[in-house]
């Protein structure tokens, strides 16, 4: 399903529903921004929902980038997966896991 929510600036382009808060604020970006986006994709996979449905792109920018809001994780989501998502969505990028750490966590889940 294609969304018409493409956001672009001199330094950034993409869809705000999947962007890290610091990217939405046009701050420096690194791998940890991709970790945040991965958390949104993981949320989509476990909820089968569209992120921020009902909000327009500018509302998403305000909610995520400036009000520090995050998507709601339903209570029926596996607690380990919910924790991984929350870690990906840490406000401070340096607190988010690396992709190597995420792979380790996901491999452990695979063995359960």
C-alpha positions as CSV (number, residue, x, y, z in Angstrom):
1,X,0.0,0.0,0.0
2,X,1.6,3.3,-1.1
3,X,1.2,6.3,1.1
4,X,1.3,9.8,-0.3
5,X,3.2,11.2,2.7
6,X,6.6,11.9,1.2
7,X,8.5,14.6,3.0
8,X,11.5,16.3,1.7
9,X,14.0,19.0,2.7
10,X,17.5,19.9,1.6
11,X,19.0,17.1,3.7
12,X,16.2,14.6,4.2
13,X,13.6,12.8,2.1
14,X,11.2,10.1,3.1
15,X,8.0,9.3,4.8
16,X,7.6,10.8,8.3
17,X,5.7,7.8,9.7
18,X,8.9,5.8,9.7
19,X,11.4,8.6,10.5
20,X,13.4,9.0,13.7
21,X,12.5,12.1,15.8
22,X,16.0,13.7,15.1
23,X,15.5,13.3,11.4
24,X,12.1,15.0,11.6
25,X,13.8,17.8,13.4
26,X,16.4,18.0,10.6
27,X,19.2,17.1,13.0
28,X,22.3,14.9,12.2
29,X,21.5,11.4,11.3
30,X,23.3,8.1,11.6
31,X,22.7,4.3,11.8
32,X,20.6,4.8,14.9
33,X,17.9,6.6,12.8
34,X,17.6,3.4,10.8
35,X,17.3,1.4,14.0
36,X,14.3,3.7,15.0
37,X,12.7,3.1,11.5
38,X,13.3,-0.7,11.9
39,X,11.3,-0.5,15.2
40,X,8.4,1.0,13.3
41,X,8.6,-1.7,10.7
42,X,8.7,-4.4,13.4
43,X,5.6,-2.6,15.0
44,X,3.9,-2.9,11.6
45,X,4.7,-6.6,11.4
46,X,3.3,-7.5,14.8
47,X,0.3,-5.2,14.7
48,X,-0.6,-5.5,11.0
49,X,-1.5,-1.8,11.2
50,X,-0.4,1.3,9.4
51,X,1.7,3.6,11.6
52,X,0.1,6.9,12.6
53,X,-3.1,6.1,10.5
54,X,-5.4,9.1,10.7
55,X,-2.6,11.7,11.1
56,X,-1.3,13.7,8.2
57,X,2.4,14.0,7.7
58,X,2.8,17.3,9.5
59,X,0.9,16.0,12.5
60,X,3.3,13.0,12.6
61,X,6.3,15.4,12.5
62,X,4.9,17.3,15.4
63,X,3.9,14.2,17.4
64,X,7.1,12.2,17.0
65,X,9.6,14.9,16.4
66,X,8.5,17.5,18.9
67,X,6.1,15.9,21.4
68,X,8.1,12.6,21.8
69,X,5.0,10.5,21.1
70,X,5.4,6.8,20.1
71,X,3.0,4.3,18.5
72,X,1.0,2.3,21.0
73,X,2.2,-1.3,21.4
74,X,-0.8,-3.5,22.1
75,X,-0.7,-5.6,25.3
76,X,-1.0,-8.9,23.3
77,X,2.4,-8.3,21.6
78,X,5.1,-10.7,22.8
79,X,6.8,-8.9,25.7
80,X,10.3,-9.6,24.3
81,X,9.3,-8.1,20.9
82,X,7.6,-5.2,22.6
83,X,10.8,-4.5,24.5
84,X,12.9,-4.6,21.3
85,X,10.5,-2.1,19.7
86,X,10.8,0.2,22.7
87,X,14.6,0.0,22.6
88,X,14.6,1.0,18.9
89,X,12.4,4.0,19.8
90,X,14.6,5.4,22.5
91,X,14.5,9.2,22.4
92,X,18.3,9.4,22.7
93,X,19.9,7.8,19.6
94,X,22.9,6.5,21.5
95,X,20.6,4.5,23.7
96,X,19.2,2.6,20.8
97,X,20.7,-0.8,20.0
98,X,23.0,-1.4,17.1
99,X,21.8,-3.7,14.3
100,X,24.3,-6.3,15.5
101,X,22.6,-6.2,18.9
102,X,19.2,-6.4,17.3
103,X,20.2,-9.5,15.3
104,X,21.4,-11.2,18.4
105,X,18.1,-10.5,20.1
106,X,16.1,-11.7,17.1
107,X,18.1,-14.9,16.8
108,X,17.4,-15.6,20.5
109,X,13.7,-15.2,19.7
110,X,13.9,-17.5,16.8
111,X,15.1,-20.3,19.1
112,X,12.1,-20.1,21.4
